[in-house]
Amino acid sequence: MTNEMQKNLTIQNTLLETSKSERSNFVSQVIEALENGEANPLHVHLQVKCTEELIKGILSNDRYKELTVSEAEKHGKSFEFHNAGFQLKETGVKYDFTVCNDEIWNELNSQIEALEKVKKDREKFLKTISGSLEVITKHGEVVNIYPPAKSSTTSIAVTLK
């Protein structure tokens, strides 16, 4: 590893091993630098997206998970390490009820799946309405139905290369 690479890792580790208040302060400093024109918002956003992709890549790597769990097991179920508390625990517990052979559950699940399809089809129809539409309910009442309220947020899509 070159001296430059080692220097970069040291700088990055300094930022990555901070307290909650230090991280919050860093975020405030970044926003202030953007507001003061000291940093280019697109450049910072690119850096944030690259960092996000790196973190996702590391966290989703099975070998990384194995290595960190193996190291944590050396310290017990719960321990302090640098500026953080660590705890080994089971997460993401999932149950597969389809193997239970329970007639009641199977029937309920079938009803739910059928209703979800009907609901999805109805939502698709409601999206096509422009303005109000007069309909007659199953009770013979005339009512107006309206298109769904639509909201969105403007954001920037970044394609990393």
DANORRA-V689663 format. One record per helix or strand of 2 or more residues. SS is the DSSP state (2 for helix, 1 for strand). FROM is the first residue (numbers start at 1). TO is the last residue. Records with the same first field share a line. If there is no record, write none. Layout:
SS: FROM-TO / FROM-TO
//
This chain:
2: 3-16 / 20-35 / 41-59 / 62-73 / 97-99 / 103-127
1: 78-81 / 84-87 / 132-136 / 142-146
//
